[in-house]
Amino acid sequence: MSVTKAPYGVMPDGTEVEMYTLTNENGTSASFITLGATWTHMLVKDRDGNLGDVVLGYDNLELYRKNPPHFGAPIGRNANRIGGGTFTLNGKTYELFKNNKGVNNLHSAPDLYHNRIWEAEAEEAELGSRVRFTLASPDGDQGYPGNASISITYTLTGDDSLVIRYQMVSDADTIANFTNHSYFNLAGHDCPDILEQKVWIDADSYTPADDTSIPTGEIAPVAGTPMDFTELKTIGQDIEADFAQLEMAGGFDHNWVLNHKAGELALSAKAVDPGTGRVMEVYTDLPGMQFYTANGLKGDLPGKGGAQYGPRHAYCFETQYYPDAINKPQFPSPILKAGEEYDTTTVYRFYVS
């Protein structure tokens, strides 16, 4: 196991950005930059032993400073959408920026955490090599109450798992709902076709959304619909189905209600690339997961090695509280009470079949 640190460029204000790379004894490696605590590379072997990078990203700091699709970015304080860009907490209404279809807040924009420099420290730990990023978020930041101390720790283990631990403490009641927005393609980041890759999701239900992607509040069964991933199936099998939810989103971009017990770290999803034999398992203790087939990728910025990332070039497994949960009392609550700790873990484990 090893950790290396290297320069990655300089911000306009002169701040130096660094890249940390974690490598285990299998040759598997994961890299992150201090701009945004962003996950930039994930090199894993295929069935022939060849290493390939399975996350989308860019080749330089200038492009990561733009990064409109949020490649590899931690998202907070609230991942996903808040309907109407507003919520009420303890009797006070908070107005957020409406950056999604002119009516909703998406990913806590515009003051995104992946546009900020995070403090970082790396070390060898019991589970493996790790790097811990920290950020101070003041009261009113992004429109949310409370001075918050945030940390995100990435650990690469000996069994080729990347463990992501999110922690936050605030001095006032607030929202805490973090995710990572990596785009995965197990055939390799530069392979444009994901439709033959297979996905399984441990969810018997999902949250249908309106035409602005805000959940209606219903918990609907997946059985008998294209949203059913309880058996491993190709992404392409149902993505063009005559189904209103898919037509509105241009493909899969929905929250699945995971079956595991509340707070239990459990296997919740799996992706398989038959061509390379690569498999990725997703474990989380959070109640939901957004499965997104990159329907909105535009390929307007060059990816790694000049790759063009277009629609459905990759997919995301964004573990989370359900979208708009702060405005849906029937959903699990994303409220973090003052002085209490938000502490959640998501694991992406890679192997070959």
C-alpha positions in Angstrom: 0.0 0.0 0.0 1.3 3.5 -0.8 0.3 7.2 -0.9 1.9 9.7 -3.2 1.4 13.4 -3.5 2.2 15.5 -6.6 1.5 19.0 -7.9 -1.6 19.4 -10.1 -1.6 23.0 -11.0 -2.2 26.5 -9.6 -5.4 28.3 -9.1 -5.8 31.9 -10.4 -5.2 33.3 -6.9 -1.9 31.3 -6.7 -3.2 28.5 -4.5 -1.4 25.2 -5.4 -3.6 22.2 -6.1 -2.2 18.7 -5.3 -3.1 15.2 -6.4 -3.1 12.3 -4.0 -2.8 8.8 -5.3 -3.6 5.7 -3.3 -2.2 2.4 -4.6 -2.6 -1.1 -3.2 -0.5 -4.3 -3.6 -2.8 -5.4 -6.5 -1.8 -2.4 -8.6 -5.2 -0.8 -8.1 -5.1 2.9 -7.6 -7.4 5.8 -6.9 -6.5 9.5 -7.3 -8.0 12.7 -5.8 -7.3 16.4 -6.1 -7.5 19.1 -3.4 -9.8 21.1 -5.7 -13.1 19.9 -4.5 -11.8 16.7 -2.9 -12.6 15.3 -6.4 -12.1 11.7 -7.3 -10.2 11.9 -10.6 -9.0 8.3 -11.5 -9.8 4.7 -10.6 -7.5 2.2 -12.2 -8.6 -1.4 -11.9 -7.7 -4.6 -13.7 -9.8 -6.5 -16.3 -10.0 -10.3 -16.5 -6.8 -10.3 -18.5 -4.9 -8.3 -15.9 -4.9 -5.0 -17.8 -5.4 -1.9 -15.8 -8.0 0.6 -17.0 -9.5 3.8 -15.7 -13.2 3.4 -15.0 -14.2 6.9 -14.0 -14.8 9.8 -16.3 -12.8 13.0 -15.8 -10.3 15.5 -17.3 -6.6 15.8 -17.9 -6.0 19.2 -16.2 -6.9 21.6 -13.5 -8.5 24.2 -15.9 -11.2 21.7 -17.0 -11.8 20.5 -13.4 -12.4 24.2 -12.5 -15.3 24.1 -14.9 -16.6 20.5 -14.6 -20.2 21.0 -15.4 -21.2 17.3 -15.0 -19.6 17.2 -11.5 -17.2 14.4 -12.5 -15.9 12.7 -9.3 -17.2 15.5 -7.1 -18.5 15.2 -3.6 -21.8 17.0 -3.5 -23.1 18.8 -0.4 -24.6 20.1 1.8 -27.5 18.7 -0.1 -27.1 16.3 -3.0 -29.8 16.1 -5.7 -32.8 18.4 -5.8 -34.8 20.6 -3.4 -38.2 21.4 -4.9 -38.9 25.1 -5.5 -35.5 25.9 -4.2 -36.9 26.4 -0.7 -37.4 24.6 2.6 -38.6 25.4 6.1 -36.6 24.3 9.2 -37.6 25.2 12.7 -40.2 27.6 11.4 -37.8 29.6 9.2 -37.9 29.4 5.4 -34.7 29.3 3.5 -34.4 30.3 -0.1 -31.8 28.6 -2.3 -30.6 29.3 -5.8 -32.9 27.9 -8.5 -30.4 26.3 -11.0 -32.5 23.4 -12.1 -35.2 24.1 -14.8 -35.6 27.5 -13.2 -37.6 26.2 -10.3 -35.4 23.8 -8.2 -32.1 23.8 -6.5 -29.7 21.0 -7.7 -26.6 19.9 -5.8 -26.5 23.0 -3.6 -25.4 25.3 -6.5 -24.1 27.8 -7.2 -21.4 27.7 -4.5 -20.4 24.2 -5.2 -18.0 22.4 -2.9 -16.0 21.0 -5.8 -15.0 24.6 -6.7 -13.2 25.0 -3.4 -9.8 24.0 -2.1 -9.9 21.4 0.7 -7.3 20.7 3.3 -5.8 17.2 2.9 -3.8 14.8 4.9 -2.8 11.2 3.9 -1.7 8.2 6.0 -1.5 4.5 6.1 -4.4 3.1 8.2 -5.6 -0.3 9.3 -7.9 -0.8 6.3 -5.4 0.6 3.8 -4.0 3.9 2.4 -6.3 6.9 2.9 -6.6 10.6 2.3 -8.8 12.8 4.4 -10.2 16.1 3.1 -11.6 18.8 5.4 -13.6 22.0 4.7 -15.2 24.7 6.9 -18.6 25.8 5.7 -19.9 29.0 7.4 -23.4 29.8 8.5 -25.4 30.8 5.4 -23.1 29.0 3.0 -25.1 28.0 -0.1 -28.2 29.3 1.8 -28.0 26.7 4.6 -28.0 27.4 8.4 -25.1 26.6 10.7 -21.3 26.7 10.8 -20.3 23.2 9.6 -17.1 21.2 9.8 -17.0 18.7 7.0 -14.6 15.8 6.3 -14.5 13.2 3.5 -12.1 10.3 3.8 -11.2 8.0 0.9 -9.6 4.7 1.8 -8.3 2.1 -0.7 -8.3 -1.3 0.8 -6.5 -4.5 -0.1 -9.6 -6.1 -1.7 -9.9 -3.2 -4.2 -12.6 -1.3 -2.4 -12.8 2.4 -2.3 -14.4 3.4 1.0 -15.8 6.9 1.3 -16.7 8.2 4.7 -18.6 11.5 5.0 -18.7 13.3 8.3 -20.2 16.7 9.3 -21.0 18.6 12.5 -22.9 21.9 12.7 -23.6 24.4 15.4 -27.2 24.8 14.2 -29.9 22.4 12.8 -29.2 22.1 9.1 -29.3 19.7 6.2 -26.6 17.0 5.7 -26.9 14.9 2.6 -23.7 14.1 0.8 -22.9 11.9 -2.2 -20.2 11.4 -4.8 -21.0 12.2 -8.4 -18.5 9.8 -10.1 -19.5 8.6 -13.6 -18.5 4.9 -14.1 -17.8 3.0 -17.2 -16.4 -0.5 -16.4 -15.3 -0.9 -20.0 -13.0 2.1 -19.6 -13.7 5.8 -19.4 -13.2 6.2 -23.1 -15.6 3.5 -24.2 -18.9 5.2 -25.2 -21.3 2.3 -25.1 -22.7 1.3 -21.7 -26.0 -0.2 -22.9 -24.7 -3.8 -22.7 -23.3 -3.4 -19.2 -25.6 -4.9 -16.6 -27.0 -3.5 -13.4 -28.6 -4.9 -10.3 -30.2 -2.7 -7.6 -31.5 -4.0 -4.3 -34.7 -2.0 -4.3 -38.3 -3.1 -4.6 -39.5 0.5 -5.0 -38.5 3.9 -6.2 -39.7 7.5 -6.0 -41.6 8.6 -9.1 -40.9 12.2 -10.1 -42.7 15.0 -11.9 -41.5 16.7 -15.1 -39.0 18.8 -13.1 -37.5 15.6 -11.5 -39.0 16.3 -8.0 -40.5 13.2 -6.4 -44.2 13.3 -6.2 -44.0 11.8 -2.7 -45.2 8.4 -3.8 -43.2 5.2 -3.1 -44.0 3.0 -6.1 -43.2 -0.6 -6.7 -40.7 -1.4 -9.4 -42.3 -4.8 -10.2 -43.7 -4.9 -13.7 -42.0 -1.6 -14.8 -38.7 -0.8 -16.5 -37.5 0.4 -13.1 -37.1 -3.1 -11.9 -33.4 -4.0 -11.4 -34.0 -6.7 -8.8 -32.5 -9.1 -11.3 -29.3 -8.3 -13.2 -30.2 -6.8 -16.6 -28.5 -4.8 -19.3 -28.9 -1.0 -19.1 -30.1 -1.0 -22.7 -32.9 -3.5 -22.1 -35.5 -1.0 -20.9 -34.0 2.4 -21.3 -36.1 3.3 -24.3 -39.3 1.7 -23.0 -42.6 3.4 -23.4 -42.7 4.6 -19.8 -43.5 8.2 -18.8 -40.8 8.3 -16.1 -38.1 7.4 -18.5 -39.4 9.6 -21.3 -39.4 12.7 -19.0 -35.8 12.0 -17.8 -34.4 10.9 -21.2 -33.4 7.6 -19.5 -32.7 6.5 -16.0 -32.3 9.4 -13.5 -34.3 8.3 -10.5 -34.0 7.5 -6.8 -34.3 3.9 -5.8 -35.6 3.1 -2.3 -33.0 0.6 -1.0 -34.1 -2.5 0.8 -31.6 -2.7 3.6 -32.4 -1.7 7.2 -31.9 1.9 8.2 -28.3 2.7 8.9 -27.0 -0.7 7.9 -24.0 -0.8 5.5 -25.2 -3.3 2.9 -24.7 -4.4 -0.6 -27.1 -2.2 -2.6 -26.2 -2.3 -6.2 -23.9 -4.0 -8.7 -22.6 -3.2 -12.2 -21.0 -5.8 -14.6 -19.2 -5.3 -17.9 -19.3 -8.6 -19.7 -16.6 -7.5 -22.1 -13.8 -6.9 -19.6 -15.2 -9.0 -16.8 -15.0 -6.0 -14.4 -17.6 -5.9 -11.6 -18.4 -3.0 -9.2 -20.4 -3.5 -6.1 -21.9 -0.5 -4.2 -22.5 -0.7 -0.4 -24.1 2.1 1.5 -25.9 2.8 4.8 -28.0 5.5 3.3 -31.7 4.9 2.4 -31.6 5.8 -1.3 -29.6 5.8 -4.5 -29.9 7.8 -7.7 -29.1 5.7 -10.7 -28.3 8.1 -13.6 -27.4 7.0 -17.1 -25.6 10.3 -18.0 -28.5 11.4 -20.2 -27.4 15.0 -20.1 -23.7 14.7 -20.9 -22.9 16.9 -23.9 -19.3 16.2 -24.7 -18.6 19.9 -24.8 -15.3 19.6 -22.9 -12.6 17.1 -23.8 -12.3 14.2 -21.4 -9.2 12.3 -20.4 -7.0 11.7 -23.5 -9.3 13.8 -25.6 -12.2 11.4 -25.1 -15.7 12.7 -26.0 -18.2 12.0 -23.2 -21.7 12.1 -24.7 -25.1 11.0 -23.5 -25.2 7.5 -21.9 -21.4 7.3 -21.9 -21.4 6.3 -18.2 -23.6 5.9 -15.2 -23.7 7.2 -11.6 -24.6 5.4 -8.4 -25.3 8.4 -6.1 -26.1 7.2 -2.6 -28.3 9.7 -0.7 -31.3 10.7 1.2 -34.2 10.9 -1.3 -34.5 14.0 -3.4 -36.5 16.8 -1.8 -36.6 14.8 1.4 -36.5 18.0 3.4 -40.0 18.9 2.0 -41.4 15.4 2.2 -42.0 14.4 5.8 -42.9 10.8 4.8 -39.3 10.4 3.5 -36.3 9.6 5.7 -35.1 13.0 7.1 -31.8 14.7 6.0 -31.9 17.0 9.0 -28.8 17.1 11.1 -29.4 18.4 14.6 -27.0 20.9 16.1 -24.0 19.3 17.8 -24.8 15.8 16.4 -22.6 14.1 13.8 -23.5 13.1 10.3 -21.5 10.0 9.7 -22.2 7.8 6.6 -20.2 5.4 4.5 -20.4 4.3 0.9 -18.1 1.6 -0.6 -17.3 0.9 -4.3 -15.7 -2.5 -4.6 -14.1 -3.7 -7.8 -13.3 -7.2 -8.9 -13.4 -9.4 -12.0 -15.7 -12.3 -12.9 
